Amino acid sequence: MNIDQEMEAYMSTIVVVRKNGIGVIGADTLSKFGAMKQSRELIRDNTKIIKFGENYMAYVGDCAFGHTLRLFFSNLKSSPTLNNTDKIFEISCKLHKKLKEDYYLRPEEDDDDDFESSRFESLILNKYGIFGLYTLRSIDEYTKFFSFGSGSKYALGAMQTVYDLYESAEDIAKVGLEAAAYFDDGTGEPFEIYKLELINIREGGNI
């Protein structure tokens, strides 16, 4: 599966932004099963953002990942400190094992992949920064913003356009989600957005 096919497979849009010492994570609240839409008005628990300890995680993938992620993190003896990519990788490997052994994940995705797939992508926000976790458990730390999901191309373009014009990380995230909802039929309002103050800020390579 190439990256374009992968993005189209996840009918949602999630974003992260950091600017002026503030980190923001956001997601739309629309669920889809094929052509059928289920909005927040119909579904009580339709959040795509999970909070555990000092971390927020937004995910795109099957709705069942919401249940499995909440169970996994709530059953840990202590909440992990995800302050760098190596620590996120370590916890992602433990999560993948749990997904396979206890939650019946089917890790097959692409015959050309070197590793088993966890079959979902996620963005992470905590006081240490903004991070992305890919299906094969590679991790990126972002200096400005990023997005996953079926509307991510629209969100990325919109956030790039306004990033140097807007001072508020929250406003930048909203612009990204609004663009995704306007163009992508898998993304819908209202949006869910959380923000917090970051420490040891590094933006664009500058401390």
C-alpha positions in Angstrom: 0.0 0.0 0.0 1.5 3.4 -1.0 1.1 6.5 1.1 -1.7 7.9 -1.0 -3.7 4.6 -0.7 -2.9 4.5 3.0 -4.2 8.0 3.6 -7.4 7.3 1.7 -8.0 4.2 3.8 -8.6 6.2 7.0 -11.9 8.1 6.8 -11.1 10.8 9.3 -8.7 13.8 9.8 -6.5 14.4 12.7 -3.9 17.3 13.2 -1.2 18.5 15.5 0.3 22.0 15.7 3.0 23.7 17.8 3.7 27.4 17.8 4.7 30.0 20.4 5.1 27.5 23.2 1.6 25.9 22.7 0.9 22.4 21.4 -2.5 21.5 19.9 -4.1 18.3 18.8 -7.4 18.1 17.0 -9.8 15.7 15.2 -13.1 15.6 13.4 -16.0 13.7 14.9 -17.6 12.0 11.9 -17.7 8.2 11.7 -18.3 6.4 8.4 -19.2 2.8 7.6 -19.0 2.6 3.8 -21.3 5.4 2.5 -23.2 5.7 5.8 -22.3 8.7 7.9 -22.7 8.8 11.7 -22.3 12.2 13.2 -21.9 13.3 16.8 -25.6 13.8 17.0 -26.1 10.0 16.5 -23.1 8.5 18.4 -22.4 9.3 22.0 -18.8 8.1 22.2 -17.3 9.3 18.9 -14.1 10.8 20.1 -10.9 10.1 18.1 -8.7 11.5 20.8 -7.6 9.5 23.9 -6.0 11.0 27.0 -3.7 8.9 29.2 -1.5 10.5 31.8 0.0 13.6 30.3 -0.5 12.5 26.7 -3.2 13.0 24.1 -3.4 10.5 21.2 -5.5 11.0 18.1 -6.0 8.0 15.8 -7.3 7.2 12.4 -8.3 3.6 11.6 -11.1 1.2 12.5 -13.4 2.4 15.3 -12.3 -0.6 17.3 -8.9 1.0 17.8 -10.6 3.5 20.1 -11.6 0.7 22.5 -8.3 -1.2 22.3 -6.2 1.9 22.8 -8.2 3.0 25.8 -8.0 -0.5 27.4 -4.3 -0.8 26.7 -3.3 2.5 28.2 -5.7 2.3 31.2 -4.3 -1.2 32.1 -0.7 0.0 32.2 0.8 0.1 35.8 1.9 3.7 35.2 1.4 6.1 32.3 4.4 6.2 30.0 6.6 9.3 29.6 6.7 9.8 25.9 9.3 12.5 25.6 11.1 11.3 22.6 10.7 9.1 19.5 12.6 6.1 21.0 10.2 5.9 24.0 7.2 6.1 21.7 8.6 3.3 19.6 9.1 1.2 22.6 5.5 1.6 23.8 4.2 1.1 20.2 5.9 -2.3 20.0 4.3 -3.4 23.3 1.0 -2.1 22.0 1.4 -4.1 18.7 2.0 -7.3 20.6 -1.1 -6.7 22.7 -3.2 -5.9 19.6 -2.2 -9.2 18.1 -2.4 -11.5 21.1 -5.4 -10.1 23.0 -7.4 -8.0 20.5 -7.0 -10.2 17.4 -5.4 -7.7 15.1 -4.7 -8.9 11.5 -1.2 -7.4 10.9 -1.1 -8.3 7.2 -1.2 -5.2 4.9 1.3 -5.1 2.1 3.5 -8.1 1.0 6.4 -5.7 0.4 6.4 -4.3 4.0 9.4 -5.3 6.1 7.4 -5.3 9.3 3.9 -6.2 10.5 1.4 -3.4 10.4 -0.4 -2.1 13.4 -3.1 -1.0 11.0 -3.7 2.5 12.4 -1.9 5.9 12.5 -1.8 8.3 15.3 -0.6 11.7 16.4 0.6 12.4 20.0 0.7 15.6 22.0 2.3 16.1 25.3 4.3 18.8 27.0 7.4 17.5 25.3 6.2 18.0 21.7 4.1 16.7 18.9 4.7 13.3 17.3 3.4 10.9 14.7 3.2 7.1 14.9 2.8 5.3 11.5 1.4 1.9 10.8 4.8 0.2 10.8 5.7 1.9 14.1 8.1 4.5 12.7 8.0 7.7 14.7 8.4 11.3 13.7 8.7 14.4 15.9 7.3 17.5 14.2 8.6 21.1 14.5 5.5 22.8 13.2 2.4 20.7 12.3 1.2 17.5 10.7 -1.9 15.6 9.8 -3.1 12.0 9.1 -6.3 10.7 7.5 -8.4 11.0 4.4 -8.5 14.8 4.6 -4.8 15.2 5.5 -3.7 16.6 2.2 -6.2 19.5 2.5 -5.4 20.0 6.2 -1.6 20.1 5.5 -2.0 22.6 2.6 -4.2 24.9 4.7 -2.0 24.8 7.7 1.1 25.6 5.6 -0.7 28.6 4.1 -1.6 30.2 7.5 1.2 29.0 9.7 3.4 32.1 9.4 0.3 34.4 9.4 -1.4 33.1 12.5 0.0 33.4 16.0 -2.4 30.8 17.6 -1.6 27.1 17.3 -5.3 26.4 17.9 -6.4 28.7 15.0 -4.0 27.0 12.7 -5.4 23.6 13.7 -8.9 24.8 13.1 -8.0 26.0 9.6 -6.6 22.6 8.8 -9.7 20.7 10.0 -12.1 23.1 8.3 -10.3 22.6 5.0 -10.4 18.9 5.4 -14.1 18.9 6.2 -14.8 21.2 3.2 -13.2 18.9 0.7 -13.1 15.4 2.2 -16.3 13.4 2.6 -14.8 11.3 5.4 -14.3 14.4 7.6 -17.0 16.3 9.4 -17.7 18.9 12.1 -17.8 19.5 15.0 -14.1 19.3 15.8 -12.5 18.2 19.0 -9.4 20.2 20.0 -7.0 20.1 23.0 -4.1 22.4 23.8 -1.3 22.6 26.4 1.9 24.4 27.1 5.1 22.9 25.9 8.5 22.7 27.5 11.9 22.8 25.9 10.4 24.3 22.8 12.2 23.9 19.5 10.5 25.4 16.5 12.1 25.4 13.0 15.4 24.3 14.5 15.5 27.2 16.9 15.3 26.9 20.7 
